[in-house]
Amino acid sequence: MQVTMKDQNVSFPGTFVLMGFSDLPWLEIPLFGVLLVSYIFTLIGNSSIVFLSMVEPRLQTPMYFFLDNLSMLDLCTTYTIVPQLLVNLWSPEKAIASWSCMTQAYLFHWTSCTECALLAVMAFDRYVAVCCPLQYVLVMHLWACVWLAAVCWASGLANSLVQATLTLYLTFCAKNTLDHFFCEVPALIKLACGDTTTNDLSLSLGAIPFGVVSPLTVLISYTFIARAVLKLPSAEGRRKAFSTCSSHLLVVTMFFGPGMYTYLQPPGNNTQSKFLSFFYCVVTPMLNPLIYTLRNKDVKEAWRRILSSQGRGKSLKAR
């Protein structure tokens, strides 16, 4: 259902219409079911990682500290996008209030930029662990980890405040229909009918540290890691080193791959872009905890200890 507006210039509309997947109406109900299941798994999986990192002493290391931050980012992204998407898929009404739309734009830009920086920091952490193991405790001490995480969150917030605030000053005329399933800054800029040179320039400059420097940091880190691992004399040592880094490398690929393809491809195929956005906004946050849990011995052992201790507690109560 499209919301109509009067044919006059409007500095900022009162509502926006999120078209989402309405061009494929037969897909909306099945997609609703898939999204609801993935939403539940995402909340359970990421919350469990945050819980484990807090209660399990063996997981209170730099790697799991950053993984904890990644899970919190995935939870924030999920809470920002999925509830509104569920409503839009179930209901014929696709409108979203302008304040909700801008809240989505602020929060999504913040979490996505922060995640780009955090993945780069996690790659650096793996580089120090593999290439400089004797200096690892000195380099990645507690306050260094806290400082790095704080820089990630603060830089993402700063970029979000700049980009989303500039969007508030755009003129939208009679346009309020977004061909997307959530509000994001680039989609809002495309919708504007005034001069967007400042916004486009600001968006391009803001993308350099998060969309260029962060992936390059990951690439350089893993290049050094691969060189160091291949020099290890034992096959068991190489296998263990690659196993330590494989989970993070898979998460990085799932995040940066679809994201970079979506934003770098020429405009035109909106349906493909929406499905790619759906993947890194919805599917990736669900898969991240599964990847780190299924491929990580420490996490599985932590769950066994917690579950076994609960089982012993129940048996003692029964006696």
N, C-alpha and C positions, 0 to 999 in steps of 0.2 A: 504493500500500500504506500503510495507516494504522497508525501505531504506537499501541498501547493503553497506558494508564497506570492505575494503581490509583486507585480513587475516594477520594482523600484530598487534602488541601491540600498543594500542592507550591510552595515559594517560587520555585523556578526549575527547569523540567524539564531532563532530561539531553539530550533531543533534541527537535527540532521537525519537523513535517511540512509541506513546502512543496507545496501542492496544484497551484500553477502553472496549467497549461492542461489538467489532467486531466479537466475537465468537457467538453473537446473532444478526445477521444483520437485521432480521425482526423487532427487537426492537428499532433500532436506530432512525428512523423517529418519531414513537410515543413518544419515550423518549425525543427527541428534543422538541416536542410540550409541553410536561409536564415541561421540564426544563426551557423553555422560559417563560411560565406562572409563574412558581415558582420564577424565577429570577426577574420578574417585581414586584411580590407581596413582595419579600424579600426587594428589594430596597425601595419600597413605605412604607412598614411596619416599617422597622428599621429607615429609615430617618424620619418618622413621630414621632417616640419616641424621637429621638435626638432633633427634632424641638420642641416638646411639653416640654421637660425638660428645654429648653432654654427660652421659652416665658411664661410658666405658673409658677407663683411664688409658687403655692401650691405643685408643683412637684419638687421643688428644695430642696429635703431632701436627706439624705444619701442613702436610698433605691433606689431612682430614679437616683441619681448620678451614682451608680454602674450599674443600668439598662441601663443608657446612654452609659457607657463604654462597656457593653455587646452588645448593638446594633451596636456600632462602630466596635467591633471585628467581629460581624456577617457580616457587610458590607465589611470589609477587606477580610474575608474568601471568600465571594461570588465573589468579584472582582478578587480575585487571581485564582479561580478555574473555575468558570462557563463560562466566555467568551471563553476560550480555549476549554472547553468541548463542547460548542455549535458548534464551528467550526469543531471539530473532528466528532461529530455526523452527521453533515450535509454534510461534504466533505469526499470523499474517501481517501484524503491525511491526514495521521495521524501524520506527522512529526512535531516536535517542536524544535526550535533552543536551543542549550545547555544553552545559557544565560537565555532564557525564562524558561527553565526547572529548572535551579538553583534558579532563582528568585521565582518561585513557591515553591520550597523546602524551601527556607529561610522564605518566608512570611507565608506559611502554618504552619511551625513548630513554628514560633513566635506567630501567632494568637491562635493556638491550645493550646500551653503551657500557654499563658497568660489567655486564657479562663478557663483552669483548675484552675489556681490560683485565678482568679476573682470569680468563683463560690464558692470556699472555703471562700473567704472574704465575699461574700453575705450571706452565711450560718452563718458566725460569726455575721454579722450585724443583722440577724433575731434572733440569740441567745440572743444578748444584748437587743434587743427590747422587747422580750417576757420574758426573765428570769431576766433581770435587768432594768426594764423600768425607774426607778428613776435615774439611772446613765447613761441612753442612751445619753442624750444631752452632758454630760461630756466626755463620751468615744468616741462617733462617731461624734466629732465636725468636722468642715470643713477641717482643715489641716490634721487631722487624716485620713479622707476619701481620700484626695488628696495623702497623703503619701502612703496609702495602695494601691491605684490604680497605683501609680507610681512604686511601688515595683512589682506589677503584670506584668506590661508592661516591666519593665527593666529585670526582671528575665526571662521572656519568650524570650526576645531579646538575652540575654546572652547565654541561652541554644541553641537557634537557630543558633547563630554565631558559637558556638563550633561545633555542630553536622553537620551543612551544610558545614562549612569550611573544616572539616575533610574529608567530602565526595569528595571534589575537588581533594584530593590527592590519590584517589583510581585509580586502573588500570582496564579499562573495556575491554581490548583486542578488539575483533571484535563484542562485544555485545552492542547493542544500543536500544533494544526492551523492553519496560516496559509493563508488563501485568497489566496495571492500567489505570485509566482515567485522572490522574494528576501525577506530579512529587512530590514524598515525599522521605524523607531521608531513611526510611527502605527499600523501593522498590529499590532505587539506590544502597544501600549496597548489596542487594541480587543479583543485576546484575553484581557486580564486580567480576573479576576473580582472583584477588590477595588476599593477607592476609587481612582479615577484623576484626581481633581480637580487635585492638584498637578502631575501629568504634563501634563494638558490645558492648564492655565494656563501652565506653563513652555514648552510647545510653541507656544502662541499668542503669548506674549511674544517667544520666540526667532524667530518667523516675521516679526516686524515689520521688522527691519533687512534681512532677506534676501528676504522675499516681498512687502514693501510699498515700503520705501525704495529698494531696488535697481531694481525696474521703474520707479518714479517718476523716479529719476535718469536712467535711459535715456530715458524719455519727454521729460523736460525738456531733456536734452541735444540730442535730435534735433529738438525743436521749435525751439530756437535755431539749430541747424544748417540746418534747412529755411528759416528766415527769412533767414539770412545768404546761403544759396546762391541764393535767389530774387532777392536784390538784386544779384547779380553781373551786370555788363553784357553779358558774352559768353555765348553758348550753349555754346561749348566749355568755358568755365570751369565752368558749371553742370553739364555732363555729367561732367567730370572729378571734381568734388566729390562728386556723387551716386555715381559709380562707386567712389570711395574708401570711402564709408560703406555701400554696399549689401550687401557681404558680411557685415559685422558685424550689420547690421540684420536680415538673413535668419536668421543664427545665433541672435540674441536672440529672434526670433519663434518659431523652432522649439523653443527651450528653455523660455521662459516661457509660451508659449501652452498646449501640452499639460500642462505641469506645474501651472499655476494652475488649469486646468479640472479636472484630476484631483483636486486637494486641496480645491477650493472647491465641487465639485458635491455634492449631498446623497447620503448613502449609499444603496445599493440595487443599482446596476448594476455589479457587481464585474467582469464580463467586459470591459465597456468600459473600466473603470479600468485593468485589467491590460494591455490593448492600448495604451492611452495611455502607461502606464508603460514598456512595451516600446519605444515610439517614442522617448521622450526618454532612456531608459537605454541603448538599443542602437543605434537607427537614427541619432539625432542625432550621437553621437560618430563614427560612420562618415562622415556627410555633411559634418561641419565641415571636415576637410582638403580634401575635394573642392571645396567652395564657395570656400575661400580659394585653392586652387590654380588651378581653372578660371577664376576671375574675377579673378585677380591677375597682372598682367604681370610684376612683380618676381620672384615665385616661379617662374613659367614660365621666365623668362630665367636664373634661378639654376640650375635643373635643366639647361637647355641648356648652360650654361658647364661644369658639372660633367661631364655626359655627353660633351661634345666634348673636354674635357681628357683624360678617360679613353680616348676613341677615339684621340687623338693619341699618348697614351702607349703604347697597344697597337701602333700602327703603327710607332713608333720601335723597340720591342722586336723586332718582326718583321723589321726591317731589320738 
